Amino acid sequence: MKLNELKLLAELMKNCNRSDRELARAIGVSQPTVSRMKAKLEKEGVVSEYTIIPDFRKIGYHLFALTFFSMKKSIVPSEMPNAIKMGVEKASKAAPNVIVIERGIGLRFDSFMMSFHKDYTSYTKLMQGVRTSQYLDLERVESFIVNLDDEVHYRSLTFATLAKHLLEMSEKEE
């Protein structure tokens, strides 16, 4: 990725609500150049959506959970499409507060989930649903729960931090 494209991406991550003119000023190029670069990044799939990150407490969420899973056995590949369809449909109806579910490896787990909760009861209901899923033969489940009402947060969920890191890394490469 070219340096100016990376700078634009970082600026969009900090605040995607700015005009092309403001973005152009921030990275030192013309407004038409920003418009062309944005279109290119969108077309290539580098930018897939523009969004905001709200203050979750102000919209009623008081807990954030990272939940890790290990399976006794993997889902059979032929069952995977149905398991995903059923799991996604069930999860989105039963737990619209689940933000991410992904497979991976590490810490002796093979999947993780991120979720926001209004209270602990909401979290326990979600976990009960997870434990009774017909497609998940779970061996182990562990969660790390963050109380969003705590006064001290070391680094809040924000893409501005990642944007700063991207720029620092690109400057080191040059």
N, C-alpha and C positions, 0 to 999 in steps of 0.2 A: 504494500500500500504506500502511496506517495505521502510525503510529509504533510502537505497541505490537506490531503484527505483525512489523515490521522488527526490533524489539528481540528478540522471541521467536526469529525466524529466526537472528539473530546468535548468540544464546545456544545454540541447537541446533547451529549450525555449530561453536561452540567445544567443545561436549560434548553429544552427543545422548543420552547415557546417564543424564542426570539425571531425576529424577522431576518430575512436573508441579508438585508443591509447591515443589521447589527452584527450578524455572524461574520460578514465580510470584514467589518472594522476590527473585530476581535482577532481574526487570523491574518489580516493584512493582505487581502485580495479583493477583487471587485465583486459586486453583488451578482452579476451574471455568472461569474466563475463559481460562486457558492451555489447558485441555482443548478448549474450543470453538474457540479460534484454531488450535490444531494440526490439528483435524479439518477446519477450513475450508482451511488451507494445503495439506493433503493432497488434499482434494477438488478444489481448483482446480489441482492439479499443481505448485504452487510448491515443495512438498516431495515429491520422488519416491521417496526412500529414506533410510534412516538407516544410517550406516556408520561405520567407523573408518579411520584411516590408520596402518598399522603402521610400525614401524622396519624398513624393507626389508632392511637389513643383517642384522638378527637372524633373518630368515626366509630368508636365503641369497642375496639379490640384492646384487651388488657393483657393477653398472653400470646407469645410467639413460641412455636414448638418446632424443633428439628427432631424428627423421629427416624431412627435407623432400624432396618429389618435385615434379618438373615433367614433364608429359606431352607427348609429341610431338603427340598428338591426343587429344581427349577421347573417352571411351567414348560410343558412340552411345546416345541415350536409350532405344531399344528393347532394347538389351543390358544396360542398367543393372540391372534387377532380378536377372537371372541373374548378372551380374558381382559384385554385392553378395553374393548368396546363396553363390556359389562362393568368393568371396574371404573372406567371414566364416567359412564352414565350414572352408575350408583353413587360414586363419590360426588359428582357434581350436584346431584339431587340431595343426597344426605349430608354432604359437607362442602358447601360452596366456599368455605373458608380455606380449603386446601389449595395452595398456590402452585406447588411443584411436587411431582412424583417422578423419580428417576432411578434407573438401575446404574450400578457402578461397582467398584470394589474398594475396600479399605476398612480398617478397624474391625475386621471379621464380619462385615456386613455386605450385603449385595444390593441394597436399595435404600433410598431415603425419601422423606417427605417433609415439606415445609408447610406450616399451617398457622393461621391466626385464629384466636378464640376470644369470645366476649367474656368467658369465665371458665373455671376449671371443669364445670359440668359439661360444657361444650366439648372440651378436650377429651374427657372420659367417654362421652358418647361416640366420638369419632374413633377412639381406640377400640371400643367394643365392636364397632362395625368392621374395623380392620381385622381384628382377631377372629371374627366369624365369617370372613369372606370365603366363599367356596373355592376360589382360585389361589388363595395364599396359604400354603402349608408352612407356617412360620415356625422357625426354630427359636428365634430370639428377637425381641423388640426392646429398644432402649430409646428414651427421649431426653432431650435437653430443653427445658422450658425457661423462657425469659419473661420476667414480669415487666411489661412495658410501662407500668406505673412507677417503677423505680426512678428515683431522681438522677442517678448516675448512669450514664451510658458512655462507654468508652469510644465507640464509633458507630453512629447510626447507619441504618441501611440507606445508602445513597450511591448513585453512580458517579457523582462528582469525584469521589475518592478514586474510583477506578479510572476515570478520565485523566486525573492528575498523574496516576501511575503510568498510563499509556504514553503520555507526553514525555515523562521522565525517561522511560525506556527508549523511546524513539530518539531522544536527544543523545543518549549514551551510544546508540548505534551509529550515529553520524560522525 
